[in-house]
Amino acid sequence: MQRMGFNLYFVSPRKSPMMSAPSPSKAAPTPSALVWFRNDLRLSDHPALATAAKSGKPVTCIYIVETNASLRPLGGASRWWLHHSLKSLEASLGAIGGRLLCYHGDSEQIVSELVQRLNIDEVHWSRRYGGAERDVDARLKADLKARGVAVESHNGSLLHEPWQVLNKSNEPYKVFTPFWRACLAGPAPERPLPAPEKIVSAAPDPGALSIDALNLLPTKPNWAADFHKYWHVGESAARQRLEDFITNSLTGYGTLRDVPDAHATSRLSPHLRFGEISPREIFYAVQMAREADKIPAGDASKFLAEIGWREFSYALLFHNPHLATRNFVSKFDAFEWSEPKASDLEAWQRGRTGYPIVDAGLRELWSTGVMHNRVRMIVASFLIKHLMIDWRVGEQWFWDTLCDADTASNAASWQWVAGSGADAAPYYRIFNPIIQGEKFDPEGAYVRKFVPELKGVAAKHIHKPWELSSAELRSSGVELGKTYPHPIVDHGFARIRALNAFQALSKS
């Protein structure tokens, strides 16, 4: 599901001059090392780049917008972020003597032909953990090795590899707490690597595309026009965001992280998703601040557990390659989801459900490219258990509209809410959007920011405006059904319906 009415699809793959064989009359270029950037758009703590730089050879740095049929296309918001992240990476590489070459098309074909054309004799990349991505990498690695090219993959994305954290039966963990406890009790993550001070760039390639030619940005309409008000993109911005968070917001994180208007979360998730900062850099920065008594130990542990959830999600994905499309708990395959009513689904997508905290979250997502984590759980629960719509529909919407749409965390978190995932919420956990709003947005500041038509409603009524009298509605500037919708479903009815359906499944 793409952003409705928006042109967000990939441009068609095209042949370029890079695909032609070099002229036999020209001398072969000096052998070089290739670094294929993927979800690791940074220079610091980049094992693949560091290894290539140490080789002493010229380094060819590439990025490919992959159109391989087996791979999931990026969503619209992710494409916006990627454009700006590539611009940042291009500048960073240029500052140390490198250059970024960009391509669009089938990555196996492009890398294979680049290796031949540019006389590349070693290739480096950071590992990926989704099933389709691993298949692409495995085929390419086998092909290149058969041609005498050295290929090395590196851990550039996780604290620990998924196969390193197993239970006493040598099996993957299915519950988060023991998984994270095992991570913390095991060997410490490797220390972050410094960025190379200088690299020798290989010759330019006339077949490479400019970043602008990748056509990653929305145009008509430009729904991301305001994203720059909320985000600075790139490695230096990620490092600054981490420093600001540790200095100004991490103290009190354990209690304030659930308050959407408190600005107490790290806002590092898009930077992590595109690898502008590594989890190792975050882990050790927080540990150092804790050891120096700059932040409370409890707040540090609570925040690092969020990094742990990301690790757990990737372990789940590695051992369950179809996490975004198949129920982790197979019993859920028998669950009868409602056929989505177009009006209900669009009301949810557009933040017009009549439940203010739900609507505020979905409008925050639409206007900023992210959503507060507590509110993500509320809106996901509403779609799944109030509207009885398959969690995969919501996962796809988040995939398209989140700047931090992460292949592992997005799927694992939606399955957690649905009850179909590992360590999932029990079926009877149905978030009451009224109580959730009153608890975590008691003054209604978050709702007023993103649902301005309710700004005149008093705090005690803002999460249930339908309880206001006609006179109170008029004085608040609200006309239910016109300026703000009636609830699209009654909470009491929806709760009983969901309980009955999920309880029937639990007994099957």
VMD Tcl script that draws the C-alpha trace (Angstrom):
set ca {
  {0.00 0.00 0.00}
  {1.64 3.22 -1.13}
  {0.66 6.67 0.09}
  {-2.72 7.00 -1.54}
  {-2.62 8.93 -4.77}
  {1.08 9.63 -4.58}
  {3.63 8.59 -7.18}
  {6.10 6.70 -5.02}
  {7.11 3.83 -7.24}
  {10.62 3.11 -8.44}
  {11.56 4.42 -11.84}
  {12.13 1.64 -14.33}
  {15.56 0.00 -14.31}
  {17.61 1.13 -17.23}
  {20.75 0.10 -18.99}
  {23.60 2.55 -18.65}
  {27.07 2.94 -20.11}
  {28.46 1.10 -17.07}
  {27.05 -2.10 -18.50}
  {29.28 -2.08 -21.57}
  {32.61 -3.90 -21.60}
  {35.79 -1.79 -21.40}
  {37.67 -1.20 -24.59}
  {40.41 -3.82 -25.06}
  {42.80 -1.07 -26.12}
  {42.72 0.55 -22.68}
  {44.87 -0.64 -19.81}
  {42.96 -2.22 -16.96}
  {42.55 0.09 -13.97}
  {44.49 -0.53 -10.78}
  {42.82 -3.30 -8.71}
  {40.51 -1.76 -6.13}
  {38.38 -2.71 -3.16}
  {34.64 -2.21 -3.40}
  {32.47 -1.18 -0.43}
  {28.76 -1.66 -1.01}
  {26.84 0.64 1.34}
  {23.36 -0.54 2.25}
  {21.77 0.23 5.65}
  {25.05 1.62 7.01}
  {25.33 5.15 5.65}
  {28.18 6.40 7.83}
  {31.97 6.44 8.11}
  {32.44 5.75 11.83}
  {32.26 2.21 13.18}
  {31.99 0.84 9.67}
  {33.93 -2.46 9.57}
  {33.50 -2.92 5.81}
  {34.84 0.54 4.99}
  {37.62 0.31 7.59}
  {38.81 -3.03 6.18}
  {38.81 -1.75 2.60}
  {40.66 1.41 3.62}
  {43.36 -0.64 5.39}
  {43.98 -2.65 2.22}
  {45.91 0.28 0.77}
  {44.03 -0.11 -2.52}
  {41.84 2.48 -4.17}
  {38.32 2.17 -2.76}
  {35.16 2.16 -4.85}
  {32.13 3.10 -2.71}
  {28.69 2.35 -4.12}
  {25.02 2.52 -3.22}
  {22.31 0.73 -5.21}
  {18.59 1.39 -5.16}
  {17.74 -2.27 -5.62}
  {14.92 -3.35 -7.90}
  {15.47 -7.11 -7.51}
  {12.08 -8.78 -7.77}
  {12.55 -10.65 -4.49}
  {13.26 -7.54 -2.41}
  {10.67 -5.31 -0.76}
  {10.67 -1.80 -2.25}
  {11.28 1.04 0.16}
  {8.28 3.02 1.36}
  {7.81 6.65 0.46}
  {9.02 8.19 3.73}
  {12.10 5.95 3.76}
  {12.94 7.09 0.24}
  {12.81 10.71 1.38}
  {15.21 9.98 4.23}
  {17.48 7.92 1.99}
  {17.89 10.79 -0.47}
  {19.15 13.15 2.21}
  {21.24 10.48 3.92}
  {23.01 9.70 0.64}
  {23.72 13.40 0.17}
  {25.30 13.47 3.63}
  {27.34 10.33 2.97}
  {28.52 11.69 -0.36}
  {29.85 14.81 1.37}
  {31.49 12.81 4.16}
  {33.26 10.52 1.72}
  {34.39 13.48 -0.32}
  {35.96 15.05 2.77}
  {38.33 12.08 3.18}
  {39.16 11.62 -0.49}
  {36.41 9.22 -1.53}
  {33.38 9.40 -3.77}
  {29.98 7.73 -3.75}
  {28.79 6.02 -6.93}
  {25.03 5.42 -7.13}
  {23.12 2.94 -9.27}
  {19.56 1.79 -9.79}
  {18.56 -1.72 -10.78}
  {19.27 -5.36 -10.06}
  {22.06 -5.35 -7.46}
  {23.44 -8.79 -8.38}
  {23.89 -7.72 -11.99}
  {25.30 -4.29 -11.11}
  {27.88 -5.51 -8.61}
  {28.91 -8.42 -10.82}
  {29.49 -6.16 -13.81}
  {31.21 -3.44 -11.77}
  {33.67 -5.99 -10.44}
  {34.59 -6.95 -14.00}
  {34.59 -3.43 -15.44}
  {36.51 -1.69 -12.69}
  {39.02 -4.46 -11.94}
  {37.78 -4.98 -8.38}
  {39.45 -7.86 -6.56}
  {37.85 -7.58 -3.13}
  {34.32 -6.68 -2.03}
  {33.03 -5.69 1.41}
  {29.53 -5.12 2.78}
  {27.61 -5.12 6.05}
  {25.40 -8.14 6.58}
  {21.66 -8.10 6.11}
  {19.28 -10.40 7.96}
  {16.05 -10.67 6.00}
  {15.58 -13.87 4.03}
  {15.43 -12.31 0.55}
  {18.38 -10.02 1.25}
  {20.48 -12.92 2.53}
  {19.65 -14.91 -0.58}
  {20.82 -12.06 -2.83}
  {24.04 -11.70 -0.86}
  {24.72 -15.45 -0.79}
  {24.27 -15.83 -4.55}
  {26.47 -12.83 -5.26}
  {29.16 -13.95 -2.82}
  {29.27 -17.42 -4.38}
  {29.47 -15.98 -7.90}
  {32.26 -13.56 -7.06}
  {34.31 -16.10 -5.14}
  {34.06 -18.49 -8.07}
  {35.65 -15.73 -10.16}
  {38.53 -15.34 -7.72}
  {37.24 -12.20 -6.01}
  {37.64 -11.96 -2.24}
  {34.31 -11.21 -0.57}
  {33.89 -10.40 3.10}
  {30.71 -9.54 4.96}
  {30.84 -7.66 8.26}
  {28.65 -6.96 11.25}
  {27.83 -3.30 10.80}
  {24.30 -3.27 12.20}
  {23.98 -5.19 15.47}
  {25.58 -5.57 18.89}
  {25.58 -9.36 18.47}
  {24.91 -11.60 15.52}
  {21.57 -13.47 15.76}
  {23.30 -16.86 15.78}
  {25.44 -15.83 18.75}
  {22.56 -15.42 21.23}
  {20.86 -18.78 21.82}
  {19.25 -20.39 24.85}
  {20.59 -23.37 26.78}
  {19.01 -25.71 24.24}
  {20.97 -23.93 21.50}
  {17.75 -22.56 20.06}
  {16.62 -18.99 19.38}
  {14.93 -17.11 22.19}
  {11.21 -16.49 21.85}
  {10.89 -14.13 24.83}
  {12.59 -10.75 24.97}
  {13.65 -10.49 28.63}
  {15.81 -13.65 28.74}
  {17.19 -12.78 25.30}
  {18.34 -9.34 26.44}
  {19.59 -10.73 29.73}
  {21.73 -13.20 27.77}
  {23.06 -10.39 25.59}
  {24.13 -8.37 28.62}
  {25.65 -11.41 30.36}
  {27.62 -12.52 27.33}
  {30.72 -11.03 25.72}
  {30.65 -7.25 25.45}
  {29.93 -5.84 21.99}
  {32.99 -4.93 19.99}
  {34.21 -1.38 20.52}
  {33.25 1.10 17.79}
  {35.83 1.71 15.09}
  {37.01 5.22 14.21}
  {36.23 6.63 10.79}
  {39.05 6.36 8.25}
  {41.02 9.59 8.14}
  {41.64 9.21 4.42}
  {40.91 6.82 1.59}
  {42.22 6.68 -1.93}
  {39.30 6.81 -4.28}
  {39.13 4.65 -7.36}
  {38.48 6.23 -10.73}
  {35.00 7.67 -11.36}
  {32.50 5.63 -13.32}
  {30.60 7.37 -16.13}
  {27.75 4.89 -15.70}
  {26.99 5.99 -12.15}
  {23.91 8.10 -11.44}
  {23.66 11.26 -9.42}
  {21.67 11.02 -6.20}
  {19.03 13.31 -7.71}
  {18.70 10.95 -10.67}
  {17.63 8.15 -8.33}
  {14.27 9.95 -8.08}
  {13.78 9.23 -4.38}
  {11.89 12.40 -3.46}
  {8.14 12.91 -3.82}
  {7.16 15.62 -6.27}
  {3.48 15.98 -7.07}
  {2.33 16.40 -4.40}
  {5.37 16.92 -2.21}
  {3.85 15.44 0.95}
  {7.27 15.55 2.67}
  {7.62 19.32 2.33}
  {7.60 19.83 6.10}
  {9.82 16.89 7.08}
  {12.89 19.13 7.15}
  {11.31 21.06 10.03}
  {11.51 17.96 12.20}
  {14.65 16.21 11.00}
  {18.33 16.74 10.29}
  {19.58 13.75 8.33}
  {23.00 12.15 8.20}
  {25.82 10.84 10.37}
  {26.77 14.14 12.00}
  {23.11 14.83 12.81}
  {22.80 11.36 14.36}
  {25.83 11.90 16.57}
  {24.52 15.30 17.66}
  {21.10 13.80 18.39}
  {22.69 11.13 20.61}
  {24.76 13.72 22.47}
  {21.74 15.96 23.01}
  {19.64 13.04 24.21}
  {22.21 11.86 26.74}
  {22.80 15.40 28.00}
  {19.25 16.70 28.11}
  {16.67 13.93 27.98}
  {17.97 10.57 29.16}
  {17.58 11.45 32.83}
  {13.93 10.67 33.56}
  {13.57 8.55 30.44}
  {12.18 5.60 32.38}
  {9.00 7.48 33.28}
  {8.74 10.21 30.64}
  {9.31 8.03 27.56}
  {5.61 7.13 27.50}
  {4.45 10.76 27.50}
  {4.16 11.77 23.83}
  {4.39 15.51 24.47}
  {7.39 15.28 26.82}
  {10.06 15.10 24.08}
  {11.81 12.49 26.21}
  {12.55 9.85 23.59}
  {15.83 9.64 21.71}
  {14.47 10.16 18.16}
  {17.39 8.05 16.98}
  {15.30 5.40 15.23}
  {15.56 6.76 11.65}
  {19.30 7.27 12.11}
  {19.63 3.68 13.31}
  {17.43 2.35 10.53}
  {19.73 3.84 7.86}
  {22.88 3.11 9.81}
  {23.92 6.74 10.23}
  {24.94 5.67 13.70}
  {25.66 2.15 14.92}
  {24.13 0.43 17.96}
  {27.65 -0.05 19.29}
  {28.23 3.71 19.28}
  {24.98 4.24 21.16}
  {25.62 1.40 23.61}
  {29.07 2.60 24.64}
  {28.12 6.29 24.73}
  {25.31 5.50 27.19}
  {27.51 3.15 29.22}
  {30.22 5.80 29.52}
  {27.71 8.41 30.65}
  {26.33 6.00 33.25}
  {29.77 5.08 34.55}
  {30.58 8.78 34.87}
  {27.36 9.25 36.91}
  {26.01 11.67 34.32}
  {22.77 9.72 33.99}
  {20.83 7.45 36.36}
  {21.53 3.75 35.95}
  {17.82 2.92 35.77}
  {17.16 5.33 32.92}
  {20.21 4.08 31.05}
  {19.10 0.46 31.41}
  {15.58 1.28 30.28}
  {16.85 3.02 27.17}
  {19.37 0.30 26.31}
  {16.54 -2.22 26.53}
  {15.03 -0.42 23.52}
  {18.25 -1.13 21.65}
  {17.80 -4.67 22.94}
  {14.31 -4.88 21.42}
  {15.83 -3.97 18.07}
  {18.39 -6.76 18.53}
  {15.61 -9.19 19.46}
  {13.61 -8.17 16.40}
  {16.56 -8.91 14.12}
  {17.11 -12.26 15.78}
  {13.43 -13.05 15.13}
  {13.78 -11.97 11.50}
  {16.94 -14.00 10.97}
  {15.31 -17.17 12.24}
  {11.90 -16.35 10.69}
  {12.57 -14.75 7.29}
  {8.89 -14.07 6.56}
  {8.25 -12.10 9.74}
  {6.49 -9.26 7.90}
  {4.02 -11.53 6.12}
  {3.49 -14.67 8.21}
  {2.27 -15.13 11.76}
  {5.10 -16.09 14.07}
  {2.56 -18.17 16.02}
  {1.02 -20.40 13.37}
  {-2.20 -20.78 15.35}
  {-3.08 -17.26 14.20}
  {-3.31 -18.50 10.62}
  {-6.84 -19.62 11.49}
  {-7.91 -16.20 12.78}
  {-10.71 -14.69 10.72}
  {-9.87 -11.04 10.20}
  {-12.59 -8.69 9.06}
  {-12.54 -7.60 5.46}
  {-11.28 -4.01 5.80}
  {-14.01 -1.48 5.14}
  {-12.49 1.19 2.93}
  {-14.07 3.94 5.01}
  {-12.75 2.56 8.31}
  {-9.27 1.94 6.96}
  {-9.05 5.39 5.41}
  {-10.33 6.96 8.64}
  {-7.56 5.20 10.54}
  {-4.89 6.11 7.98}
  {-5.91 9.76 7.93}
  {-6.45 10.16 11.66}
  {-10.23 10.54 11.47}
  {-11.36 7.75 13.80}
  {-13.03 10.02 16.36}
  {-10.61 8.91 19.09}
  {-8.29 11.88 19.65}
  {-5.13 10.04 20.80}
  {-5.39 7.65 17.84}
  {-5.97 10.49 15.40}
  {-3.12 12.56 16.84}
  {-0.70 9.68 16.37}
  {-1.64 9.00 12.77}
  {-1.48 12.69 11.91}
  {1.91 12.97 13.59}
  {3.02 10.10 11.36}
  {1.68 11.75 8.23}
  {3.18 15.16 8.91}
  {6.55 14.20 10.45}
  {7.35 10.69 9.21}
  {7.45 9.21 12.71}
  {5.11 8.46 15.60}
  {5.75 8.34 19.33}
  {6.31 4.75 20.45}
  {3.54 4.62 23.07}
  {1.10 6.00 20.51}
  {2.25 3.43 17.94}
  {1.01 0.72 20.28}
  {-2.31 2.52 20.78}
  {-3.01 3.03 17.07}
  {-1.89 -0.50 16.21}
  {-4.16 -1.97 18.86}
  {-7.03 0.14 17.54}
  {-6.61 -1.14 13.98}
  {-6.24 -4.77 15.04}
  {-8.66 -5.07 17.94}
  {-11.17 -2.26 17.47}
  {-11.50 -2.63 13.70}
  {-10.44 -6.30 13.50}
  {-8.18 -5.56 10.53}
  {-5.22 -7.85 9.82}
  {-1.99 -6.59 11.40}
  {-0.26 -6.90 8.01}
  {-2.37 -4.03 6.68}
  {-1.06 -1.78 9.43}
  {2.50 -3.03 9.03}
  {2.38 -2.09 5.34}
  {1.02 1.39 6.13}
  {3.80 2.01 8.62}
  {6.33 0.63 6.12}
  {5.28 3.29 3.63}
  {4.84 6.25 5.98}
  {7.58 5.84 8.61}
  {11.02 7.31 8.03}
  {12.29 4.65 10.45}
  {10.43 1.76 8.80}
  {12.74 -1.05 9.85}
  {12.42 -4.46 8.26}
  {12.71 -6.27 11.62}
  {11.32 -3.93 14.28}
  {8.25 -2.91 12.29}
  {7.10 -6.49 11.72}
  {8.02 -7.73 15.20}
  {6.21 -4.85 16.89}
  {3.01 -5.25 14.87}
  {2.98 -8.97 15.63}
  {3.57 -8.18 19.31}
  {0.44 -6.01 19.43}
  {-1.60 -8.53 17.45}
  {-0.62 -11.36 19.80}
  {0.70 -13.42 16.90}
  {4.38 -12.71 17.53}
  {7.15 -13.75 19.88}
  {6.69 -12.64 23.50}
  {3.46 -11.09 22.30}
  {0.89 -9.10 24.21}
  {-1.86 -11.43 25.50}
  {-5.08 -11.45 23.51}
  {-6.99 -9.70 26.27}
  {-4.68 -6.65 26.20}
  {-6.85 -4.21 24.30}
  {-5.73 -0.63 24.68}
  {-8.58 1.67 25.67}
  {-7.83 4.79 23.61}
  {-9.67 7.02 26.09}
  {-7.80 5.79 29.16}
  {-4.50 5.73 27.27}
  {-5.02 9.34 26.26}
  {-5.97 10.44 29.76}
  {-3.00 8.62 31.27}
  {-0.25 9.67 28.91}
  {-1.59 12.98 27.55}
  {-3.55 14.22 30.57}
  {-3.56 17.89 29.56}
  {-4.21 17.09 25.91}
  {-1.11 18.92 24.68}
  {-0.21 16.17 22.19}
  {-3.76 15.97 20.86}
  {-4.02 19.76 20.46}
  {-0.75 19.83 18.51}
  {-1.84 17.32 15.90}
  {-5.64 17.61 16.10}
  {-5.99 21.40 16.23}
  {-9.77 21.31 15.74}
  {-9.95 20.13 19.37}
  {-7.69 22.85 20.79}
  {-10.62 24.57 22.48}
  {-11.75 21.45 24.39}
  {-10.90 21.31 28.09}
  {-8.40 18.69 29.23}
  {-10.99 16.63 31.12}
  {-13.00 16.14 27.92}
  {-10.39 16.22 25.17}
  {-10.07 12.43 24.92}
  {-13.86 11.93 24.79}
  {-15.36 15.01 23.14}
  {-18.60 13.14 22.34}
  {-19.52 13.42 26.02}
  {-19.76 17.22 25.79}
  {-23.18 18.84 25.72}
  {-24.26 20.78 22.65}
  {-23.52 24.03 24.44}
  {-20.07 22.85 25.51}
  {-19.29 21.71 21.98}
  {-20.30 25.11 20.59}
  {-18.17 26.96 23.13}
  {-15.25 24.70 22.28}
  {-15.62 25.35 18.57}
  {-16.36 21.71 17.80}
  {-19.19 20.35 15.68}
  {-19.13 16.56 15.88}
  {-19.60 14.95 12.51}
  {-18.37 18.09 10.73}
  {-15.27 19.65 12.28}
  {-14.36 16.42 14.06}
  {-15.81 12.94 13.45}
  {-17.92 10.81 15.71}
  {-16.11 7.62 16.83}
  {-16.18 5.14 13.96}
  {-16.74 2.27 16.41}
  {-17.96 2.09 19.99}
  {-15.15 1.09 22.33}
  {-17.28 -1.16 24.52}
  {-18.70 -3.05 21.55}
  {-15.27 -3.35 19.90}
  {-13.65 -4.64 23.06}
  {-16.19 -7.42 23.59}
  {-16.04 -8.41 19.93}
  {-12.27 -8.64 20.01}
  {-12.20 -10.52 23.31}
  {-14.62 -13.09 21.99}
  {-12.71 -13.58 18.75}
  {-9.25 -13.81 20.32}
  {-10.47 -15.95 23.20}
  {-12.02 -18.41 20.75}
  {-8.67 -18.64 18.98}
  {-6.80 -19.18 22.26}
  {-8.98 -22.18 23.03}
  {-8.61 -23.76 19.60}
}
mol new
graphics top color blue
foreach p $ca { graphics top sphere $p radius 0.5 }
foreach p [lrange $ca 0 end-1] q [lrange $ca 1 end] { graphics top cylinder $p $q radius 0.2 }
display resetview
